[in-house]
Amino acid sequence: MEKIQTLHAFEQIKILADSHRMTILRRLMADSATLTQLGAAMGESPAWVRHHIKTLEAAGLIEITEIKITNGVTEKFYRAKASALLLQELILPQSDKPVIIFSGSHDTALEHIASKLSRHITVLTLPVGSLDGLINLRQGLCHIAGAHLLDSSGEYNTPFVRHLFPDRPVSMVTLAYRTQGLILAPGNPKGIKALEDLTREDVTFVNRNPGSGTRLWLDKELSRINLPVSLIRGYEHFVHTHSESAKTIDVGTADATIGIQAAAREYQLDFIPLFEERYDLIIPDERAKLVGPLLDHLQTASFRRELNTLTGYNTAHSGEQIPL
């Protein structure tokens, strides 16, 4: 089976910005070739090709696979080291402050932390859900991820992190415990009391995105109580953050959603608690120094005071490292 190589180094990606080098590399992905053969195919001299070949070889993108000597003439056959390339590179703002890319589950407390530390670090967020956040972290598309994934064993996050990072040292630190539940219009005009009420014909629901910890919890719970998702009006419609979920209720787009209590409080909505979860931050060890100021802030009394102003957060275990 042919392999695909992922390029993270900016210098390698920059080399491929030259269209001639890209053409040569793509030809060498398909089959090996000599300088003469490449020159004939591109209508250029072997000397012209040699310049680009040397650049690609120095970058580790191609290699010599065979050397033939015919009638005293030496021919070198070159081939790409991979049959395809996947280019991944974070383009970050130029700043005197460290820039941290966060990806994962949306969290109100984390937004407050980013604002609090904005004089010292810049935190850019990509809220894609817990599972996709861990995948982004694995692929090098962020520096830190946030997750609240409940495993069938009843453990939060640990089994998922162990599965996705078997060969890379990472740390997992608890941000806080959060209360999630049904977010409803003020006064709960539809009289919704439990998940079973989501199947009523007069109730419209808005979901969270696939891969989010909230969506995974809901799907497991609906399966446990044997409630088919086909009976929930609006189940297929989703948003990506707790704030968006609460806003759909506030503007009357939906009658019910599931989210954190802090989001319901922000929009002054009714809330029925369903469960408490552990929300963790996952950091590759090589990024520990970069995200150090954020992790240090979790240990401060000011952080706990600030979080206690957000309804539905429990800071008793904030800053604790979870063994992996």
C-alpha positions in Angstrom: 0.0 0.0 0.0 1.4 3.4 -1.0 1.9 6.0 1.7 0.9 9.6 2.2 3.3 12.0 3.9 2.2 14.9 6.0 4.2 18.1 5.7 4.3 20.3 8.8 7.6 22.2 8.0 7.1 25.6 6.5 10.4 25.4 4.6 9.2 22.2 2.7 5.8 23.8 1.9 7.5 26.9 0.7 9.6 24.9 -1.8 6.5 23.5 -3.4 5.2 27.0 -4.0 7.3 26.9 -7.2 5.1 25.4 -9.9 8.0 23.7 -11.7 9.1 21.9 -8.6 5.5 20.8 -7.9 5.2 19.4 -11.5 8.5 17.5 -11.1 7.5 16.1 -7.7 4.1 15.0 -9.0 5.7 13.2 -11.9 8.1 11.5 -9.5 5.2 10.4 -7.3 3.8 8.4 -10.3 7.1 6.8 -11.4 10.9 7.1 -11.1 12.7 9.1 -13.8 16.1 10.5 -14.8 17.1 14.1 -15.4 17.0 13.5 -19.1 13.5 11.9 -19.0 12.1 14.7 -16.9 13.7 17.4 -19.1 12.2 15.7 -22.2 8.7 15.5 -20.6 8.8 19.2 -19.6 10.6 20.6 -22.7 13.6 21.7 -20.6 17.3 20.8 -20.5 18.6 18.3 -17.9 20.7 21.1 -16.4 17.5 23.1 -15.7 15.9 20.1 -14.1 19.0 19.4 -12.0 18.6 22.7 -10.1 15.1 21.8 -9.0 16.0 18.2 -8.3 18.7 19.2 -5.9 16.3 21.5 -4.0 13.7 18.8 -3.7 16.3 16.3 -2.6 17.8 18.6 0.0 14.3 19.1 1.4 13.8 15.3 1.8 11.0 15.1 -0.7 12.7 12.9 -3.3 15.5 10.3 -3.3 17.7 8.3 -5.7 16.2 4.8 -6.1 18.5 3.4 -8.8 21.8 4.1 -10.6 22.4 2.6 -14.0 25.7 2.7 -16.0 25.1 2.2 -19.7 28.1 2.4 -22.1 30.0 4.4 -19.5 27.1 6.8 -18.9 25.7 7.0 -15.4 22.0 7.6 -15.0 20.4 8.3 -11.7 16.7 7.5 -11.2 14.8 9.7 -8.8 11.5 9.0 -7.1 9.3 10.9 -4.6 9.5 9.6 -1.0 5.8 9.5 -0.7 3.0 8.8 -3.2 1.0 11.9 -2.0 1.5 14.8 0.3 -0.8 16.4 2.8 0.1 20.0 3.6 -0.6 21.3 7.1 0.7 24.5 8.4 -0.7 27.0 11.0 -0.3 30.6 9.8 -0.2 32.6 13.0 -0.2 36.4 13.5 3.1 38.1 14.0 3.1 39.3 17.6 5.3 40.1 20.5 3.0 37.8 22.7 2.9 34.0 22.5 0.0 32.8 20.3 -1.9 29.7 21.4 -4.3 27.8 19.2 -7.1 26.1 21.1 -9.4 23.5 19.5 -12.1 21.4 20.9 -15.3 21.8 23.0 -16.5 25.3 23.4 -16.3 26.6 27.0 -17.4 29.9 28.6 -14.8 29.7 31.3 -12.0 29.3 28.8 -13.2 32.4 27.0 -12.9 34.3 30.3 -9.4 33.0 30.9 -8.3 34.1 27.4 -9.7 37.6 28.0 -8.0 37.8 31.4 -4.6 36.8 30.0 -4.9 38.8 26.8 -2.2 41.2 27.9 0.3 38.4 28.1 -0.8 35.7 25.5 -3.2 35.5 22.6 -5.6 32.6 22.6 -7.3 31.8 19.2 -10.1 29.3 19.4 -11.5 26.8 16.9 -14.6 25.2 18.5 -15.1 22.0 16.6 -16.3 19.6 19.5 -14.3 17.4 21.9 -13.5 14.6 19.5 -12.5 16.7 16.5 -10.4 18.9 18.9 -8.4 15.9 20.0 -7.9 14.9 16.3 -6.7 18.4 15.5 -4.3 18.2 18.4 -3.0 14.8 17.1 -2.5 16.3 13.6 -0.7 19.4 14.9 -3.5 21.8 14.0 -3.6 23.3 17.5 -1.5 23.6 20.6 -4.1 22.6 23.2 -7.5 20.9 23.2 -10.5 20.8 25.5 -12.7 17.8 25.9 -15.5 16.3 28.0 -16.0 12.9 26.4 -17.7 10.3 28.5 -16.5 6.7 27.8 -18.7 3.6 28.2 -16.7 2.8 31.3 -17.9 6.0 33.0 -14.5 7.7 32.7 -14.1 11.1 31.1 -11.6 11.7 28.4 -8.8 9.4 29.6 -9.7 6.4 27.3 -10.0 8.7 24.3 -6.7 10.4 24.9 -4.9 7.1 25.5 -6.3 5.8 22.2 -5.3 8.9 20.1 -1.9 9.5 21.7 -0.3 6.0 22.3 3.1 7.2 21.1 3.2 10.8 22.2 3.6 12.2 25.8 0.7 14.4 26.7 -0.7 15.9 29.9 -4.4 16.2 30.9 -5.4 18.9 33.4 -8.9 19.5 34.7 -10.3 22.9 33.9 -13.5 22.4 36.0 -16.6 20.4 36.5 -19.6 21.7 34.6 -23.4 21.2 34.9 -25.2 20.5 31.7 -29.0 20.2 31.1 -32.0 21.3 29.2 -32.0 25.0 28.2 -35.6 26.3 27.8 -37.4 29.6 27.2 -38.0 31.8 30.3 -40.9 30.4 32.3 -40.7 27.1 30.4 -43.9 27.8 28.4 -43.9 24.3 26.9 -43.7 22.6 30.3 -40.7 20.5 29.3 -39.4 18.4 32.2 -37.3 15.6 30.8 -35.7 14.3 27.6 -38.9 12.3 26.8 -40.7 15.6 26.3 -38.5 16.3 23.3 -40.6 13.8 21.3 -43.8 15.9 21.6 -45.1 17.4 18.4 -45.2 20.9 19.8 -41.5 20.9 20.8 -38.7 21.9 18.5 -35.2 20.9 19.5 -31.7 22.1 18.4 -28.8 19.8 18.7 -25.0 20.1 19.1 -22.6 19.2 16.3 -21.5 15.5 15.8 -18.3 14.8 17.7 -19.1 17.2 20.5 -19.1 15.8 24.1 -22.7 17.1 24.5 -23.9 15.3 21.4 -22.2 12.1 22.4 -23.7 12.2 25.9 -27.2 12.8 24.4 -27.0 10.0 21.9 -25.9 7.5 24.6 -28.6 8.7 27.0 -31.3 8.5 24.3 -30.1 4.9 23.5 -30.2 4.0 27.2 -33.8 5.2 27.7 -34.7 3.6 24.3 -35.9 6.9 22.7 -35.5 7.0 18.9 -33.9 10.2 17.6 -36.4 10.1 14.7 -39.1 11.2 17.1 -37.3 14.4 18.1 -38.2 17.3 15.9 -35.1 19.2 15.0 -32.6 16.6 16.1 -30.8 16.8 12.7 -30.2 20.6 13.1 -27.2 21.6 15.1 -25.0 24.5 16.2 -21.3 24.4 17.4 -21.2 26.2 20.7 -23.2 26.4 24.0 -23.7 30.1 23.4 -25.2 29.4 20.0 -27.5 26.8 21.5 -28.7 29.2 24.1 -29.2 32.0 21.5 -31.5 29.7 19.5 -33.8 29.5 22.5 -33.5 33.2 23.3 -34.7 34.2 19.7 -37.4 31.5 19.6 -35.9 29.4 16.9 -36.2 26.3 19.1 -38.0 25.4 22.3 -35.2 23.2 23.9 -31.6 22.4 23.6 -28.8 20.9 25.8 -25.9 23.0 27.1 -24.0 24.3 30.1 -25.8 26.2 32.8 -23.6 29.2 32.4 -24.9 29.7 28.8 -28.5 29.5 30.0 -27.7 32.1 32.7 -26.0 34.4 30.2 -29.3 34.6 28.2 -31.5 34.5 31.4 -33.2 31.3 30.2 -34.7 28.4 32.2 -32.5 25.4 33.0 -33.1 21.9 34.1 -29.9 20.1 35.2 -29.2 16.7 33.8 -25.6 15.8 34.6 -22.3 17.1 35.8 -19.2 16.5 33.7 -15.4 16.9 33.9 -13.9 19.2 31.3 -10.2 18.7 30.7 -7.4 20.4 28.8 -5.0 18.2 26.9 -1.5 19.4 26.1 1.3 17.7 24.3 4.4 17.8 26.5 6.4 19.7 23.8 3.8 22.5 24.1 4.0 22.7 27.9 6.1 25.9 28.0 4.0 27.7 25.4 0.7 27.1 27.3 2.3 27.4 30.8 0.8 30.9 31.6 -2.7 29.5 30.9 -2.1 26.4 33.1 -0.6 28.5 35.9 -3.7 30.7 35.9 -5.8 27.6 36.8 -4.0 27.5 40.1 -4.8 31.0 41.2 -7.4 32.2 43.6 -8.5 34.8 41.2 -9.4 32.1 38.6 -11.6 30.3 41.1 -13.3 33.5 42.2 -14.0 34.4 38.5 -15.3 30.9 37.7 -17.5 30.9 40.8 -19.4 33.9 39.2 -20.3 31.6 36.3 -23.3 29.5 37.3 -22.8 25.8 36.9 -19.0 25.5 37.4 -17.3 23.6 40.2 -13.6 24.5 40.7 -12.8 22.0 43.5 -10.6 20.0 41.1 -9.4 22.8 38.8 -5.7 22.5 37.9 -5.4 18.9 38.9 -3.4 16.7 36.5 -5.2 13.5 35.5 -2.8 10.5 35.2 -2.6 8.8 31.8 
